[in-house]
Amino acid sequence: MPEPTPEAWAQIRHDYENTDRPLAHICAEHEVTIPTVRYRMKRWEWTRRKPFVPRHQPPPVPAMQPENAALTPLPACGER
């Protein structure tokens, strides 16, 4: 496979950062391998599509609380 031109790399970067197209489709269109694009993404510091998730475990998610949970009294037994 020949090395893509600088213009092709610009298009690959645009397609990756600004579209939802799968990386495999972008690579196939430009005749580059996925590992090559991933290497360039890291080396050239492209904007990631999704935030990084740690390898060991995802970050904790804060518990969802209703806005007025403390202000709404619970009904007594038998009341509606």
Kinemage of the C-alpha trace (Angstrom):
@kinemage 1
@onewidth
@group {chain A} dominant
@subgroup {mainchain}
@vectorlist {calphas} color= white
{ca met a 1} P 0.000 0.000 0.000
{ca pro a 2} L 1.378 3.434 -0.850
{ca glu a 3} L 1.518 6.063 1.886
{ca pro a 4} L -1.503 8.414 1.744
{ca thr a 5} L -0.834 11.981 0.683
{ca pro a 6} L -1.034 14.845 3.208
{ca glu a 7} L -4.396 15.746 1.668
{ca ala a 8} L -5.639 12.179 2.215
{ca trp a 9} L -4.502 12.294 5.853
{ca ala a 10} L -6.391 15.555 6.299
{ca gln a 11} L -9.535 13.888 4.927
{ca ile a 12} L -9.027 10.817 7.143
{ca arg a 13} L -8.689 13.073 10.181
{ca his a 14} L -11.792 15.045 9.211
{ca asp a 15} L -13.798 11.854 8.700
{ca tyr a 16} L -12.646 10.475 12.050
{ca glu a 17} L -13.168 13.614 14.142
{ca asn a 18} L -16.330 14.971 12.505
{ca thr a 19} L -18.388 11.961 11.422
{ca asp a 20} L -19.805 8.817 12.998
{ca arg a 21} L -18.474 6.590 10.230
{ca pro a 22} L -16.792 3.433 11.531
{ca leu a 23} L -13.009 3.580 11.505
{ca ala a 24} L -12.893 0.417 9.399
{ca his a 25} L -14.901 2.152 6.648
{ca ile a 26} L -12.668 5.223 6.716
{ca cys a 27} L -9.556 3.038 6.494
{ca ala a 28} L -10.966 0.946 3.646
{ca glu a 29} L -11.870 4.063 1.665
{ca his a 30} L -8.325 5.439 1.955
{ca glu a 31} L -6.555 2.046 1.763
{ca val a 32} L -4.781 2.287 5.129
{ca thr a 33} L -4.813 -0.164 8.015
{ca ile a 34} L -6.604 0.514 11.287
{ca pro a 35} L -3.369 0.214 13.338
{ca thr a 36} L -1.710 2.823 11.098
{ca val a 37} L -4.557 5.271 11.659
{ca arg a 38} L -4.610 4.601 15.411
{ca tyr a 39} L -0.859 5.226 15.565
{ca arg a 40} L -1.285 8.550 13.733
{ca met a 41} L -4.256 9.493 15.939
{ca lys a 42} L -2.117 9.106 19.051
{ca arg a 43} L 1.073 10.614 17.622
{ca trp a 44} L -0.654 13.597 16.011
{ca glu a 45} L -3.007 14.059 19.022
{ca trp a 46} L -6.309 13.927 17.163
{ca thr a 47} L -9.478 14.698 19.089
{ca arg a 48} L -10.985 11.484 20.426
{ca arg a 49} L -14.555 10.631 19.473
{ca lys a 50} L -15.313 9.268 22.923
{ca pro a 51} L -13.764 10.048 26.297
{ca phe a 52} L -11.010 7.721 27.474
{ca val a 53} L -12.158 4.900 29.776
{ca pro a 54} L -9.509 3.565 32.196
{ca arg a 55} L -8.413 -0.014 31.577
{ca his a 56} L -9.147 -1.212 35.137
{ca gln a 57} L -12.602 0.222 35.689
{ca pro a 58} L -14.723 3.132 34.527
{ca pro a 59} L -14.908 6.248 36.696
{ca pro a 60} L -17.718 6.330 39.284
{ca val a 61} L -21.023 7.775 38.156
{ca pro a 62} L -22.771 10.129 40.584
{ca ala a 63} L -26.091 8.853 41.904
{ca met a 64} L -29.163 10.381 40.292
{ca gln a 65} L -31.311 12.356 42.729
{ca pro a 66} L -34.716 13.888 41.940
{ca glu a 67} L -34.512 17.678 42.161
{ca asn a 68} L -37.130 18.002 44.906
{ca ala a 69} L -36.612 14.677 46.688
{ca ala a 70} L -35.975 16.367 50.053
{ca leu a 71} L -39.043 18.607 49.694
{ca thr a 72} L -41.602 15.944 48.753
{ca pro a 73} L -42.973 14.156 51.830
{ca leu a 74} L -43.845 10.502 51.481
{ca pro a 75} L -47.526 9.616 51.963
{ca ala a 76} L -48.460 7.905 55.223
{ca cys a 77} L -49.623 4.277 55.141
{ca gly a 78} L -53.103 4.082 53.698
{ca glu a 79} L -52.997 7.631 52.257
{ca arg a 80} L -52.822 8.426 48.595
